[in-house]
Amino acid sequence: MAKQITDTCTLHNGIKMPLLGLGVYKMEDNEQAVDSIKHAVKVGYRSIDTAAIYKNETAVGKGIKESGVPREELFITTKVWNSDQGYQPTLDAFETSMKKLGLDYLDLYLIHWPVVESYKETWKAMEKLYEEGKVKAIGVCNFHQHHLEDLMKSAVIKPMVNQIELHPLLNQQELRDFCTSNEMAIEAWSPLARGRLLDHPLLVELAGKHGKTPAQMILRWDLQHGIITIPKSVTPRRIEENADLFDFELSPEEMKLIDEMNTNERTGQNPDNFHFDF
Ligand SMILES: NC(=O)c1ccc[n+]([C@@H]2O[C@H](COP(=O)([O-])OP(=O)(O)OC[C@H]3O[C@@H](n4cnc5c(N)ncnc54)[C@H](OP(=O)(O)O)[C@@H]3O)[C@@H](O)[C@H]2O)c1
């Protein structure tokens, strides 16, 4: 049971990944991202989730350096974008990301979306980066079960993480079961459904009962399910709120009630039908 902000899960290669991280999608590549990261690290976050397409890797690198916390205590994730997929383009994209981040190793490198024509070649490049010790762990995002089954036909190394849209309206139970039985950790993106869920009557009621907020109900639900979660905020008060999850516990009945909110509703694109060509 998650007890403190530095709690981790162990990936199938033995690497420990913090269960809570800061998402930085839509943060500008400037002082906003730098300040948000510094504030998050100050209040105890140790994991940052960025991507090449967020165009803020330079600011993330600056935030990490200015945080004053030793590099080895931080867990940094970035992702290869769709137009950079394929073997050599992925290796090149990795070098570009590392230069922007100003890092000499990465903790987790992810395939951003399953570009059907190229994800197998992309994965070969990810395996090479892993074998060379440039990344501590490799994984994917937005892979359905059929993508994972297909990838694993040719993969030498199984993905360590699958980062997917996951919140109470889209609890992804079947995919979670599949990943768990294949030793892949699940990481929730848009855990707060981009703010859309925060006036849901059940979450408001449970929050009132615990003297907490609806956002904290969702994030605690993630942690109690062993799901890695990466809420994004640029608001100092919310960055603190989203990490203040360790002085209460949801009962099995409350967990079940939140489980039952599922309607399979997405806020983002379905990975079988996405259109991001840029
Ligand atoms: N792999 C992928 O394809 C993928 C896709 C999407 C996202 N992601 C990752 O997942 C991270 C999180 O997802 P997300 O940014 O889409 O959505 P999210 O974390 O579900 O929601 C972020 C939104 O909620 C607001 N918010 C945060 N904490 C709050 C709180 N305690 N109370 C009220 N509002 C709150 C934020 O506002 P303020 O910032 O204004 O405070 C922001 O508008 C991203 O940043 C990114 O790192 C990955």
The ligand as a Tripos MOL2 file, in Angstrom:
@<TRIPOS>MOLECULE
LIG
   48    52     1     0     0
SMALL
NO_CHARGES

@<TRIPOS>ATOM
      1 N1          1.3790    8.9850  -23.7260 N.am      1 LIG1
      2 C1          0.4100    9.7770  -24.1360 C.2       1 LIG1
      3 O1         -0.1010    9.6410  -25.2610 O.2       1 LIG1
      4 C2         -0.0720   10.8680  -23.2400 C.ar      1 LIG1
      5 C3         -1.2220   11.5700  -23.5950 C.ar      1 LIG1
      6 C4         -1.6610   12.5780  -22.7350 C.ar      1 LIG1
      7 C5         -0.9670   12.8420  -21.5700 C.ar      1 LIG1
      8 N2          0.1830   12.1590  -21.2600 N.ar      1 LIG1
      9 C6          0.9530   12.4450  -20.0290 C.3       1 LIG1
     10 O2          0.0630   12.3880  -18.9080 O.3       1 LIG1
     11 C7          0.1270   13.6260  -18.1790 C.3       1 LIG1
     12 C8         -1.1640   13.9200  -17.4970 C.3       1 LIG1
     13 O3         -2.2380   13.9890  -18.4190 O.3       1 LIG1
     14 P1         -2.9410   15.3580  -18.8770 P.3       1 LIG1
     15 O4         -1.9970   16.4890  -18.7260 O.co2     1 LIG1
     16 O5         -3.5020   15.1030  -20.2130 O.co2     1 LIG1
     17 O6         -4.1990   15.4870  -17.9190 O.3       1 LIG1
     18 P2         -4.5140   15.4170  -16.3400 P.3       1 LIG1
     19 O7         -3.2720   15.2640  -15.5540 O.co2     1 LIG1
     20 O8         -5.5890   14.4200  -16.1950 O.co2     1 LIG1
     21 O9         -5.1720   16.8430  -16.0810 O.3       1 LIG1
     22 C9         -4.4430   18.0340  -16.1700 C.3       1 LIG1
     23 C10        -5.4430   19.1940  -16.0420 C.3       1 LIG1
     24 O10        -6.0810   19.1470  -14.7620 O.3       1 LIG1
     25 C11        -5.7910   20.3280  -14.0190 C.3       1 LIG1
     26 N3         -5.5110   19.8860  -12.6380 N.ar      1 LIG1
     27 C12        -4.4300   19.2560  -12.1740 C.ar      1 LIG1
     28 N4         -4.5390   18.9730  -10.8720 N.ar      1 LIG1
     29 C13        -5.7250   19.4480  -10.4830 C.ar      1 LIG1
     30 C14        -6.3930   19.4780   -9.2370 C.ar      1 LIG1
     31 N5         -5.8590   18.9460   -8.1330 N.pl3     1 LIG1
     32 N6         -7.6350   20.0780   -9.1850 N.ar      1 LIG1
     33 C15        -8.1960   20.6250  -10.2890 C.ar      1 LIG1
     34 N7         -7.5930   20.6120  -11.5060 N.ar      1 LIG1
     35 C16        -6.3710   20.0380  -11.6010 C.ar      1 LIG1
     36 C17        -4.5880   20.9640  -14.6790 C.3       1 LIG1
     37 O11        -4.6480   22.3820  -14.5700 O.3       1 LIG1
     38 P3         -3.3910   23.3570  -14.2300 P.3       1 LIG1
     39 O12        -2.1760   22.8070  -14.9300 O.co2     1 LIG1
     40 O13        -3.8420   24.6610  -14.7950 O.co2     1 LIG1
     41 O14        -3.2510   23.3800  -12.7300 O.co2     1 LIG1
     42 C18        -4.7870   20.5500  -16.1320 C.3       1 LIG1
     43 O15        -5.7040   21.3990  -16.7830 O.3       1 LIG1
     44 C19         0.5190   14.6340  -19.2820 C.3       1 LIG1
     45 O16         0.9520   15.8560  -18.7600 O.3       1 LIG1
     46 C20         1.5550   13.8500  -20.0090 C.3       1 LIG1
     47 O17         2.7870   13.8660  -19.3110 O.3       1 LIG1
     48 C21         0.6110   11.1670  -22.0860 C.ar      1 LIG1
@<TRIPOS>BOND
     1     1     2 1
     2     2     3 2
     3     2     4 1
     4     4     5 ar
     5     4    48 ar
     6     5     6 ar
     7     6     7 ar
     8     7     8 ar
     9     8     9 1
    10     8    48 ar
    11     9    10 1
    12     9    46 1
    13    10    11 1
    14    11    12 1
    15    11    44 1
    16    12    13 1
    17    13    14 1
    18    14    15 2
    19    14    16 1
    20    14    17 1
    21    17    18 1
    22    18    19 2
    23    18    20 1
    24    18    21 1
    25    21    22 1
    26    22    23 1
    27    23    24 1
    28    23    42 1
    29    24    25 1
    30    25    26 1
    31    25    36 1
    32    26    27 ar
    33    26    35 ar
    34    27    28 ar
    35    28    29 ar
    36    29    30 ar
    37    29    35 ar
    38    30    31 1
    39    30    32 ar
    40    32    33 ar
    41    33    34 ar
    42    34    35 ar
    43    36    37 1
    44    36    42 1
    45    37    38 1
    46    38    39 2
    47    38    40 1
    48    38    41 1
    49    42    43 1
    50    44    45 1
    51    44    46 1
    52    46    47 1
@<TRIPOS>SUBSTRUCTURE
     1 LIG1         1 GROUP 0 **** ****
